[in-house]
Amino acid sequence: MAHSSPPTLHDVAREAGVSIATASRALNGSARNVRSENASRVRAAAAKLGYEPHLSAQAIAKGSTRTVALVIRDVADPYFSSIAAGVTQAAEAAQLIVTMAVADGSPERELEIVRTLRGQRPRVIIVAGSRIEGTGTRDSLTEELAEYRTAGGRVVMISQRDLPFSTVTVDNHGGAERLARALLDAGYRRFAVFHAPAEIRTSRDRHAGFLSAVRAAGAPEPVAIETGFTRAGGHDAARRLVERGFDDVEAVFAVNDVMAIGAMTAFRDAGVVPGRDIGVAGFDDIGSAVDVVPALTSVAVPLREAGLTAMRLALSDEDSASVCLPADVVLRESTPPRPPA
C-alpha cells in the first residue's frame, strides 16, 4: 500500500483489523493484554506498511524525561486546582516535574495541546475534565494518545470512562442521586436544576442521577435551566429563575459548586436569601463551599485523591485500569430542614 506520508498507528490498526489501543499495546510490548494472533497481525501489518515506533522518542518517554504534562479545562476552577495539587504531590514524590496546559473547555484545543505535548515527550500525560460528545475529535485524540503510548509514554484520563486508557472516574450519577434523596428527606419536594448542555458528560450524569431519585420519590418534575458550566452560568440561571418566578421551587441543585456559588450571588442581588427563601446545593465540595454564607450543601469528591490516583496509575504497569472515586453528600446551612407540610 502506497502512502503519501509515513504510515500511522491508525493505518496499522486498520490493516490488522484491530483497535488503535490493541495495536499500541502490541507494538509497545504490552502483549499481556493482547491475544497472540492479534499481536502477530499487528506486527505483520506494521512490517507491510513500513511502520516503526520512534525509537529515540520511546527511549526518552520510558525513562529520560522527568516531566508530567497535565491538561485541564480551566485553571481558575478550584475543581482542577485541587486535582493539580494531587498530581503535583505524587509527581514530586517520584522526583518528576509537572507542567500544565489549559484547554478552556475546547475539545479542539485539547487535541492541539496533546499533539504539541507528543513533540515535547513528557513521561506522562494526564487529561482531566469532562468528555464532550459530538465534537468529532474523539478518534483523533485516541490516535494521538495511542501513538504517544506506543512510544513509551503513559496516559491517564480523569473523566468518564470513554477512551481506551487508564481512567479515574467520579460517581457523578450516584452522588447526585444521594443528594436528591437527602434533600427529599430534609423536606424539599420542588426543585430546579441548573445544568450545562447535554454534550458535557459530567453535567448530564449528575442531572440524570438527581432526576432519577426525584422521580422515584414521586416528587414533581424539577424545573430545568440550561446554562454555562461556570460560576457565570450559575449566576445567569439564578437571575432567569428569579425573573420567571420561583414560587414552585424550594431548592436549586446546580451541577457543580462554582455554578451554585454564582447562583447564590445572583439570588442575594435580587433580594432572595439563600438558605432562607430558597435552598441551594452544588456538587464537588470545593474549598470555598464552606467559605460562602450560608455554607453550601454539596457532594464531596476527593479531588486531590483523584490527582494522586492518576499518578499512581501512570507509574504502574497497567495500560487500561479504571478507578471510581466515591461522592458523598454533605448537608450544610444552604439547605436547612424544612418544616413538615
Secondary structure, DSSP 4 states (H G I P E B T S, - for coil): ---SS---HHHHHHHHTS-HHHHHHHHHT-GGGS-HHHHHHHHHHHHHHT----HHHHHIIIII--EEEEEES-TTSHHHHHHHHHHHHHHHHTT-EEEEEE-TT-HHHHHHHHHHHHHH--SEEEEES--BSSSS-HHHHHHHHHHHHHTT-EEEEESSS-SSSEEEEE-HHHHHHHHHHHHHHTT---EEEEE--TTBHHHHHHHHHHHHHHHHTTPPPPEEEE--SSHHHHHHHHHHHHHH--TT-SEEEESSHHHHHHHHHHHHHTT--BTTTBEEE-SB--GGGGTSSSPPBEEE--HHHHHHHHHHHHTSS-SS-EEEE--EEE--TTSPPPPP-
